[in-house]
Amino acid sequence: MAKFSRWWGKDTRKGTPVVVTMENPNFSVVEIDGPDAAFRPVDKDRGKNARQFTWVLLLKAHQAVGCLSWIGNFLWALLGTIKKRLILGQGVGMESEKSKGKLLLRIILGFLVTALAFLGFEVVAHFNDWHYFQNHNLHIPQTWEIQGWMHKLYVGWLGFRADYVAPPIQSVSNFCVVLFLIQSADRLILCLGCFWIKFKKIKPRIQGDLFNSEDLEGSGYEYPMVLIQIPMCNEKEVYEQSISAVCQMDWPKDHLLIQVLDDSDDQSIQLLIEGEVLRWSQKGVNIIYRHRLVRTGYKAGNLKSAMNCDYVKQYEFVAIFDADFQPNPDFLKLTVPHFKDNPELGLVQARWSFVNKDENLLTRLQNINLCFHFEVEQQVNGVYLNFFGFNGTAGVWRIKALEDSGGWLERTTVEDMDIAVRAHLNGWKFIFLNDVRALCEVPESYEAYKKQQHRWHSGPMQLFRFCLPAIITSKISFWKKSNLILLFFLLRKLILPFYSFTLFCIILPLTMFVPEAELPSWVICYVPVFMSFLSILPAPRSIPFIAPYLLFENTMSVTKFHAMVSGLFQLGSSYEWVVTKKAGRASEPDLLAAEERESKAMNHPPLHRGVSESGLSELNRFKEHQESGPKPPAKKMNKIYKKELALAFLLLTAALRSLLSAQGVHFYFLLFQGVSFLLVGLDLIGEQVS
């Protein structure tokens, strides 16, 4: 063995070593030990000459200049937009403020004016060589050292600030940091639960093979009676594609009824929707058009009115789709069978997917948020708790569960969450299907997104006030009560917007002017970045947008905080419902699939259900007249959002203060967060109006 080792380690190269010296001084000296030495791998650091090094430096310099040029162009364009929209007011409108919204705006403006006064005072102190910016732990000078009334005022301010201003700010800061850590721990636990579900491949499954059998009667599965409801209100852009998708469901026609629940107040839109319903009725689809004369209670009132119809009693399940949803034909076959042999199951919820998620930066950021909501929050709560908030659409309810829980109530703007909480208190279980998706849209303009978020965050607080006594007195377990009160409502609906707005938009800028109250760097940078990374994992293609996502979530905190306070204290805007504006987009593959499904449906002989061909033709002519006739141009413009602009200037003022005191990561966070608020305040994110 020793001989083998010596033989293996012996140098087997042959030939005489040759030293080659190049006359050109730009090249290195290379030693060749043998005829095959030139073909061996060479260290990357060897052989580089001065000319190559110069080219590398030039390339790096070109990249740096390109980056600086891009930043310069961005800043120049931003300044031009500020001049056009903010100073000249060209093509923009001001956001209408409610009385309570004006109160929050006045508070933010008060902080801004105070910050500007402090900054001016400190600049004066700095130029008087009081060395304020260089040292936060100042030694208060003795009385004989004080020169002039300004210096005396400055020294008095230092003592007052250290004794009376810093302690309450530090206390509120510590309280918000604790809430921040609790919420971060909750999100981390949800992510670990999602990872375990993926690792163990846990998901709800249908027992048996119900639909693949050639003889369905032999499979032992009988198709239940299913009611489909499409609530809509002035949905001119999307009514056609949603009705078309639902009418092509792969389900026996005699076991399916579609209700188009139209709450439109525009008569022309009513006729268009009714004409579309008549068109599908002529093709043999069992579909009904309903329009309420007394339109109260928004969507909840619309659904409640439809469920009161006598013929609903013969149906066992109801599927609900908002007007912009386009479910696949197999949606019912993937959801309804989960109710079989599971009498305690009240709801099957499907996931959303978005046709316009890549339309602009705003839609990309919404996609990140909603992917985390469905893949992590809904899936984990569905697997481990059998409970989650109903999303209001793309779900199938057992009608008995709805009736058992009191039906649809008009007391809040989140009727979907309301019925889910009441059903949970009555012992019904929920299932979330992450693999079943329904196509829909997300808002493309910031105005529409802001109104949607206001409703989504004011409604839960309004509901919490109504449901708290029922939760406490219910017969569910103590663990389920704690989950509803502490996690579902308080932590995720109240604490999250509270600490986001208070900590990052108010406390952090104040600590720049009151340095005795400090926020550590890990609160400002490291933990938020880590939590944002966890939030973006369900949408891995969006990882390049992690920085804009973090900044935008903090920017939206002002809207969510205002909505939360409005709902909690029953302020004027808490019961405000604005229909989210739709664009009516659909991806090309979906359009092709819809066209293919429609062509197959055309092969069926049309069944005339008491609808005259002349009436249908008249409605079609009215539709063509509406589309071809002259239309008054819609007056659309971008908005100016005052609260976001005020916070932008507050954060940028604090960033300047941080720069003068060289506080590192605080300056960068304040700068970028201030620019983010500025972009949102000028309505530069999302759809732009030319």
C-alpha positions, 0 to 999 in steps of 0.5 A, a space after each residue: 500500500 505504501 508503494 502504491 502511495 509513493 507511485 501515485 504521488 510521484 511526479 510523472 511529468 516528462 520533458 525539460 522545464 522551459 522559461 519563456 520571456 516576452 519582450 513586450 513589457 505589458 505581458 507577464 512572465 510565464 514558466 512552462 514546466 512541460 509540453 502540456 503545462 500550457 493546457 492546464 487551468 491557470 489561476 484567474 488572478 495571473 496573467 492580467 496586464 495593465 491594459 486589461 485592468 484599465 478596461 475593467 476600470 473603464 467598464 466599472 466607471 461606465 456602469 457607475 456613470 449610467 447609474 448616476 445618470 438614471 438617478 439624475 433623470 429620475 430626480 429631474 423627472 420627479 422635480 418636474 412632476 412636483 412642479 406640474 402637479 403640486 405647484 401649477 396644479 395641472 391635470 390633478 384634483 385634490 382628494 376630498 377630505 371628510 371632517 375626521 380625515 381633516 383632523 388627522 391631516 391637521 395633526 400631521 401638519 402640526 408635527 411637520 411645522 414642529 419638525 421644521 421649527 426644531 430643524 431651523 432652531 438647531 441649524 442656528 445652534 449649529 452655526 453658533 458652534 454649540 456642536 449640537 449635531 456632533 454630540 447627542 449627549 451634551 454637557 449642559 453648560 454652567 450659567 456663567 458659560 451661557 452667552 445671550 438669550 438665544 443660547 439660554 433658550 437653547 440650553 433650557 430646551 435641552 433640559 426640558 427635552 431630556 426631562 419631559 419630552 424624551 421619556 413619553 416618546 421613548 415609552 410610546 416607542 418601546 410599546 410600539 416595538 413590543 407590538 411590532 415584535 409580537 406581530 412579527 412573531 405571528 407572521 413567522 409562525 404562520 410562515 413556519 406553518 405554511 412550510 410544514 404544510 408544503 413539506 408534508 403535502 397537507 391539503 384537503 382531498 375529495 374522497 374517491 373518484 367522483 367524476 372520472 367514472 364513465 358511469 356517473 350513476 355507478 360512481 354513487 355521486 349525485 349532483 347536488 342543486 347549486 345556486 350561483 350568485 353574481 352581485 354587481 353594481 354598475 359593472 359595465 367593464 366586466 359584466 359580460 366576461 363574468 356572466 360568460 364564465 359562470 354560464 359555462 360551468 361544467 355542471 348539469 343544467 337542471 341542477 344549476 341556477 344562476 342569479 345575476 343580482 344587479 344593483 346598478 343605478 344607471 338604466 343603460 347599464 341595467 339594460 346591457 346586463 339584462 340583454 346579456 342574461 337573455 342571450 345566455 338564457 336563449 342558449 339554454 342556461 338556467 339564468 335569472 336577472 334580478 334588480 332591486 327597487 329598494 337598494 339598501 345594505 350594499 352587497 349584503 342587502 343584495 345577497 339577502 334579498 336574493 336568498 329570500 326567493 322561494 325557489 332558493 329552498 330547493 338548492 343545497 349550496 350557493 357559490 358567489 362570484 363578484 362581477 370581475 371574477 372568471 371561474 374555470 368550468 370545473 370550479 364546482 367539480 373541484 369545490 362542491 364534492 368536499 361537502 360530501 360526507 362532511 356535514 359540519 363543513 359550511 364553506 369551501 373557499 378558493 384562491 384568487 389569481 389576477 389577470 393584471 398583476 404585471 400591469 404596473 408597480 401598484 398591481 405587482 405590490 398588491 399581488 405580493 400582499 394577496 399571495 401571502 394572504 391566501 397561501 400563508 394566512 388562509 391556508 394555515 388557518 384553514 388547515 389548523 383551525 378550520 376557520 378563516 375570513 370568507 373573502 366574499 367571492 370565489 367560495 361555496 357555502 352550504 345554504 343551511 350554514 348561512 341560515 343557521 348563522 343568521 344569514 346576510 346582515 347589513 350592519 357592516 361593509 365586510 358582510 363576508 367576514 361577518 357571516 364567517 365569524 357567526 358561522 364559526 361561532 355556530 360550529 361550522 368548519 371551513 376549507 381553503 383550496 389553494 390549488 383551485 383559483 378564480 381569475 379576477 382583477 386588482 385595482 390599477 389606480 391608487 385612488 381605487 386601491 385606497 378606497 378598497 383598503 379603507 373599506 377592508 380595514 374600517 369594516 373589521 373594527 366595526 364588526 369587532 364592536 358588534 361581535 365581541 359580546 357574541 364571541 365572549 358568550 359563545 359555546 366555542 372553546 377558550 382557545 378559539 375565542 382567544 384566536 378570534 379576539 387576540 389574533 384575528 381582530 386585535 393583532 392583525 386588524 388593529 395592532 398592525 396599522 396602529 404600530 406601522 403608522 405610529 412607529 415609522 411615520 411619527 415616532 421615528 421622525 420625532 426621535 431625530 429631533 429628540 435624540 434622547 429617545 432612540 430607535 435601534 437600527 434592527 427595528 428600522 432595518 433588519 427585522 422589517 427587511 426579514 419580515 418583508 422577505 418572508 412576505 414575498 416568498 409566496 410570490 418568488 418572481 416579485 423578490 426584486 420588488 422587496 424594497 418597494 414593497 417594504 416602503 409601500 406597506 409603510 406608506 399605506 399605514 396612514 390609510 389603514 390607520 385612519 380606516 381602523 380608527 373610523 371603524 373602531 369609533 364609528 366615525 362618518 366614513 366607517 360605513 362608506 362603500 365605494 365600488 372598486 373601479 374595474 378595467 375589464 382586462 383578461 389575459 390572452 390565454 383566458 380569452 382564447 379559452 373562453 372563446 373555445 368554451 363558448 364555441 362548444 356551448 354554441 353546439 347545444 340547441 337553444 332553449 327559448 324560455 319565454 323570451 322573444 327574439 324581437 326583445 333580444 334583438 331590441 336589446 342588442 340594438 340598444 347595446 350597439 347604439 350605446 357602443 357606437 354612439 357619441 360618448 361624453 369624455 370621462 373627466 379623469 385626473 390624478 389626485 393629490 393626497 394631502 396626508 401622504 404629502 404632509 408625511 412625505 415632507 415630515 420624513 424628508 425633514 427628519 432625513 435632513 436632520 439625520 444627515 446633519 447628525 450622521 445617523 447612518 441607516 436612519 437617514 437612508 430609511 427616512 429618505 427613501 420612505 419620504 420619497 415613497 410618501 411623495 410618490 404616493 401623495 402625487 399619485 405617481 404610483 399605479 395608473 396614470 392619466 395623460 
